Amino acid sequence: MAGILVYALHDDEGNFNKNSLGAISEAAKLASEIGGEAGAVVVGDVSDEAAASLGNWGAAKVHRAKDVPEGLAQPVVDVMAKVIEDEGYGYALFGGGLLGFEIGAGLTARLGAGVTMEVTQVKVADGKLVAERPILQDSQIADVGYVSEPGIIIGRLNAFDPEESGGSAEVSDVDVELSPWSSKATMVQRGEQRGADVNIEDADILVGGGRGLGKKENFDLAEQLAEAMGGAVAATRAVVDAGWYPYAAQIGQTGKTVAPKLYLAAGISGAIQHKVGMQNSENILAINKDPNAPIFEFSDLGVVGDLHKIVPKLTEAIKAKKGG
């Protein structure tokens, strides 16, 4: 069938990953255009209710492998390869992230499939999926089609937005005999070291700081504004390289990709390497003293002026508004 299979990652509490939910929603939309359905694979201890809830994000069927551990790539490759071969899915879609990349690469090798990574958008042409991915330092977009099935599509982080549909999925348990090599690794501890208290990838409000802040100590301005707005602080590569802020907060081609509801860029010029990491933000507000800064070209609102004067006054105004 012309279906699309998605791997749904969950944490130890059973909460599904935002990027996985976004991939399911995207798969459901695309599958409806090519005459198929979206399916999801879950592994580990996932209740009937939790598995069926993926229907709310667009999954028509959830394939659950209870005895397969979550967090390791090769066992999930075994599960997805079996489901694709048994059910005839034409595509596999991943929402991004290190584990998704590893599983997608393993699945590609296992099935002799074609793969496209760092995908930012997927469209339908002549009844088939076409993946769009940036090339040449993200200055151009390439369309990638597939000459045979299955096609493997691995998205960038936050490339696909979760959209609730109100449905409930059919849950089907899958028995899988793991490959010998898939049982060699065991999970010792599950987690991710980010080096920061806040995960900028999930933040609704971000204050991004660039070289325009002048020095490391001036990041206090960004932190105070972010705190007043209930958001988090992000940074450009130049700032991170200079040692002004931790790498965990870096946005851009060599950092993280974010899609907050509001991205406030303070002293950021807007180089293409940074743009690709935050261009999917719903609203972009830029403050920069250079009226010709590239970031103004793709901002929803631009303020030309001295951020060292503007940011403190904005922080005070927000605090006053909340206090009132």
C-alpha positions as CSV (number, residue, x, y, z in Angstrom):
1,M,0.0,0.0,0.0
2,A,1.1,3.6,-0.3
3,G,1.2,4.0,3.4
4,I,3.8,5.9,5.5
5,L,5.3,4.4,8.7
6,V,6.6,6.6,11.5
7,Y,8.7,5.6,14.5
8,A,7.2,7.1,17.7
9,L,9.8,7.7,20.4
10,H,8.7,8.0,24.0
11,D,10.4,8.7,27.3
12,D,10.4,6.5,30.4
13,E,7.1,8.0,31.6
14,G,5.4,7.1,28.3
15,N,5.3,10.6,26.9
16,F,5.7,10.7,23.1
17,N,8.4,12.9,21.6
18,K,7.2,16.2,20.0
19,N,9.1,15.5,16.7
20,S,7.6,12.0,16.5
21,L,4.1,13.4,16.9
22,G,4.9,16.0,14.2
23,A,6.1,13.3,11.9
24,I,2.9,11.3,12.4
25,S,0.8,14.4,11.6
26,E,2.8,15.0,8.5
27,A,2.6,11.3,7.4
28,A,-1.2,11.4,7.9
29,K,-1.6,14.5,5.7
30,L,0.7,13.1,3.0
31,A,-0.8,9.6,3.1
32,S,-4.2,11.0,2.4
33,E,-2.9,12.7,-0.8
34,I,-1.4,9.4,-2.1
35,G,-4.2,7.2,-1.2
36,G,-2.7,5.5,1.9
37,E,-2.7,5.6,5.7
38,A,-0.2,6.6,8.3
39,G,1.1,4.0,10.7
40,A,3.3,4.2,13.7
41,V,5.7,1.8,15.4
42,V,6.1,1.9,19.2
43,V,8.4,-0.3,21.3
44,G,8.6,-1.1,25.0
45,D,6.1,-0.7,27.8
46,V,3.4,1.3,26.1
47,S,-0.2,0.9,27.3
48,D,-3.2,0.3,25.0
49,E,-4.5,3.7,25.8
50,A,-1.2,5.5,25.1
51,A,-0.7,3.6,21.8
52,A,-4.2,4.3,20.6
53,S,-3.8,8.0,21.5
54,L,-1.4,8.3,18.5
55,G,-4.6,8.3,16.4
56,N,-5.2,11.8,17.8
57,W,-2.1,12.9,15.8
58,G,-3.1,11.1,12.6
59,A,-2.0,7.4,13.0
60,A,-4.5,4.9,11.6
61,K,-2.7,1.9,13.1
62,V,-0.1,1.5,15.7
63,H,2.3,-1.5,15.6
64,R,3.5,-2.2,19.1
65,A,6.5,-4.4,20.0
66,K,6.3,-4.8,23.8
67,D,9.4,-6.9,24.2
68,V,11.7,-4.6,22.3
69,P,13.6,-2.1,24.3
70,E,13.2,1.7,23.7
71,G,16.3,3.8,23.2
72,L,18.4,1.4,21.1
73,A,18.5,1.6,17.3
74,Q,19.1,-1.9,16.0
75,P,16.1,-3.6,17.7
76,V,13.8,-0.9,16.3
77,V,15.3,-1.4,12.9
78,D,14.2,-5.1,13.2
79,V,10.7,-4.1,14.1
80,M,10.3,-1.5,11.4
81,A,11.8,-3.8,8.7
82,K,9.3,-6.5,9.6
83,V,6.3,-4.2,9.6
84,I,7.3,-2.6,6.3
85,E,7.7,-6.0,4.7
86,D,4.6,-7.5,6.2
87,E,2.3,-4.5,5.7
88,G,3.7,-3.1,2.5
89,Y,4.4,0.5,3.6
90,G,5.8,2.5,0.8
91,Y,7.7,5.1,3.0
92,A,9.2,5.5,6.4
93,L,9.3,9.0,8.0
94,F,11.3,10.1,10.9
95,G,10.9,13.4,12.8
96,G,14.6,14.0,13.4
97,G,16.9,13.5,16.4
98,L,20.0,11.3,16.9
99,L,18.0,8.1,17.5
100,G,15.8,8.7,14.5
101,F,18.8,9.3,12.3
102,E,20.4,6.1,13.5
103,I,17.3,4.0,13.0
104,G,16.6,5.5,9.6
105,A,20.2,4.8,8.4
106,G,20.0,1.2,9.7
107,L,16.6,0.7,8.0
108,T,18.0,2.0,4.8
109,A,20.9,-0.5,4.8
110,R,18.7,-3.4,5.9
111,L,16.1,-2.9,3.1
112,G,18.4,-1.5,0.4
113,A,16.3,1.6,0.3
114,G,16.9,5.2,-0.7
115,V,17.2,7.8,2.0
116,T,17.1,11.6,2.3
117,M,18.3,13.2,5.5
118,E,17.9,16.7,6.9
119,V,14.5,17.0,5.1
120,T,12.7,20.3,5.8
121,Q,9.5,19.6,3.8
122,V,7.8,16.8,1.9
123,K,5.4,17.2,-1.0
124,V,3.4,14.9,-3.4
125,A,4.2,14.8,-7.1
126,D,2.5,12.3,-9.5
127,G,1.2,10.3,-6.6
128,K,4.6,9.9,-4.9
129,L,6.5,11.6,-2.2
130,V,9.3,14.1,-2.9
131,A,11.5,15.2,-0.1
132,E,13.0,18.7,0.0
133,R,16.3,19.3,1.7
134,P,18.7,22.2,1.8
135,I,22.1,21.9,0.0
136,L,25.1,24.1,-0.6
137,Q,25.2,25.4,3.0
138,D,21.4,25.8,2.9
139,S,21.5,28.3,0.1
140,Q,19.5,26.1,-2.3
141,I,16.8,23.4,-2.0
142,A,17.0,20.0,-3.7
143,D,14.0,17.9,-4.6
144,V,14.6,14.2,-4.0
145,G,12.3,11.5,-5.4
146,Y,12.5,7.7,-4.9
147,V,12.8,5.2,-7.8
148,S,11.7,2.2,-5.6
149,E,10.0,1.5,-2.3
150,P,10.4,1.9,0.5
151,G,11.7,5.5,0.6
152,I,13.3,6.6,3.9
153,I,12.7,10.3,4.9
154,I,14.5,11.7,7.9
155,G,13.5,15.2,8.8
156,R,15.3,18.0,10.6
157,L,14.3,18.7,14.2
158,N,11.1,20.6,14.3
159,A,10.5,20.3,10.6
160,F,7.0,18.9,11.1
161,D,4.4,20.4,13.4
162,P,2.1,18.2,15.5
163,E,-1.6,18.6,14.7
164,E,-4.4,17.0,16.6
165,S,-7.1,15.2,14.6
166,G,-9.2,13.7,17.4
167,G,-9.0,10.1,16.2
168,S,-8.0,6.9,17.8
169,A,-5.7,4.3,16.3
170,E,-6.0,0.6,16.0
171,V,-3.3,-1.1,18.1
172,S,-1.7,-4.3,16.8
173,D,1.0,-6.2,18.7
174,V,4.1,-7.4,16.7
175,D,6.2,-10.4,17.5
176,V,9.8,-9.8,16.3
177,E,12.8,-12.1,16.4
178,L,15.7,-9.8,16.9
179,S,18.8,-10.2,14.8
180,P,21.8,-11.6,16.7
181,W,23.6,-8.2,16.5
182,S,20.6,-6.4,17.8
183,S,20.9,-8.0,21.2
184,K,24.6,-7.2,21.7
185,A,24.0,-3.8,23.3
186,T,22.1,-3.2,26.5
187,M,20.7,0.1,27.9
188,V,22.6,1.2,31.0
189,Q,21.1,4.6,31.5
190,R,18.7,6.6,29.3
191,G,19.0,10.3,29.0
192,E,20.5,13.2,27.1
193,Q,23.1,15.6,28.4
194,R,22.3,19.0,27.0
195,G,24.4,21.1,29.3
196,A,21.6,23.5,30.0
197,D,18.5,23.5,32.2
198,V,16.1,24.4,29.4
199,N,15.6,22.5,26.2
200,I,15.5,25.3,23.6
201,E,14.0,22.9,21.0
202,D,10.7,22.8,22.9
203,A,10.5,26.4,24.1
204,D,7.6,28.5,22.9
205,I,9.5,31.8,23.4
206,L,13.2,32.2,22.7
207,V,15.5,35.2,23.1
208,G,18.5,34.8,20.8
209,G,21.7,36.6,21.5
210,G,24.4,37.5,19.0
211,R,27.7,39.3,18.8
212,G,25.8,42.6,19.0
213,L,25.5,42.1,22.7
214,G,29.1,43.1,22.9
215,K,30.5,40.8,25.6
216,K,29.7,37.7,27.6
217,E,28.4,39.6,30.6
218,N,25.7,41.3,28.5
219,F,23.9,38.0,28.1
220,D,22.3,39.0,31.4
221,L,20.1,41.3,29.2
222,A,18.9,38.4,27.2
223,E,18.4,36.2,30.3
224,Q,16.4,38.9,32.1
225,L,14.2,39.4,29.0
226,A,13.7,35.7,28.5
227,E,12.7,35.3,32.2
228,A,10.2,38.1,32.0
229,M,8.6,36.6,28.9
230,G,8.7,33.1,30.3
231,G,11.1,31.8,27.7
232,A,14.6,30.6,27.2
233,V,17.9,32.0,25.8
234,A,19.5,30.9,22.6
235,A,22.8,31.9,20.9
236,T,24.6,32.1,17.6
237,R,27.6,30.1,16.7
238,A,29.9,33.1,16.9
239,V,28.8,33.7,20.5
240,V,29.3,30.1,21.4
241,D,32.7,29.9,19.7
242,A,33.7,33.0,21.7
243,G,32.8,31.2,24.9
244,W,30.0,33.6,25.8
245,Y,27.3,31.0,26.1
246,P,27.0,27.1,26.2
247,Y,26.9,25.1,23.0
248,A,23.6,23.6,24.2
249,A,21.9,26.9,23.3
250,Q,23.4,27.2,19.8
251,I,21.0,27.6,17.0
252,G,21.9,27.1,13.3
253,Q,23.5,24.8,10.8
254,T,25.9,23.3,13.4
255,G,23.5,23.7,16.3
256,K,19.9,23.1,17.0
257,T,16.8,23.8,14.9
258,V,14.0,25.5,16.7
259,A,10.4,26.6,15.9
260,P,9.1,28.7,18.8
261,K,6.0,30.8,18.7
262,L,8.2,33.9,19.2
263,Y,11.9,34.3,18.4
264,L,13.4,37.5,19.5
265,A,16.8,38.1,17.9
266,A,19.0,40.6,19.8
267,G,22.1,41.7,18.0
268,I,22.0,38.9,15.5
269,S,23.0,39.7,11.9
270,G,21.0,36.9,10.4
271,A,23.6,34.9,8.4
272,I,22.3,31.9,6.4
273,Q,23.9,29.4,8.8
274,H,21.8,30.9,11.7
275,K,18.6,31.4,9.6
276,V,18.2,27.7,8.8
277,G,18.0,27.0,12.5
278,M,15.2,29.4,13.3
279,Q,13.4,30.3,10.1
280,N,10.4,28.1,11.1
281,S,9.5,30.3,14.1
282,E,5.9,31.6,14.0
283,N,6.9,35.1,14.7
284,I,10.4,36.7,14.4
285,L,11.3,40.0,16.1
286,A,14.8,41.4,15.4
287,I,16.6,44.2,17.2
288,N,19.7,45.4,15.5
289,K,21.5,48.8,15.1
290,D,22.4,48.0,11.5
291,P,19.3,48.8,9.2
292,N,20.9,46.6,6.5
293,A,21.3,43.5,8.7
294,P,20.1,40.4,6.7
295,I,17.8,39.3,9.6
296,F,15.4,42.1,8.8
297,E,14.7,40.5,5.4
298,F,12.9,37.6,7.1
299,S,11.7,39.1,10.3
300,D,8.0,39.9,11.0
301,L,9.0,42.9,13.0
302,G,12.3,44.8,13.0
303,V,13.5,47.4,15.4
304,V,16.6,49.5,14.4
305,G,18.3,50.7,17.4
306,D,20.7,50.1,20.3
307,L,19.7,46.8,22.0
308,H,21.5,47.8,25.2
309,K,18.8,50.5,25.6
310,I,15.9,48.8,24.0
311,V,16.1,45.4,25.7
312,P,16.2,46.6,29.3
313,K,13.2,48.9,28.6
314,L,11.3,46.0,27.0
315,T,12.0,43.8,30.0
316,E,10.8,46.5,32.4
317,A,7.6,47.0,30.3
318,I,6.8,43.3,30.3
319,K,7.4,43.0,34.0
320,A,5.1,46.1,34.6
321,K,2.4,44.6,32.4
322,K,2.5,41.3,34.3
323,G,2.6,43.1,37.6
324,G,-0.4,45.1,36.6
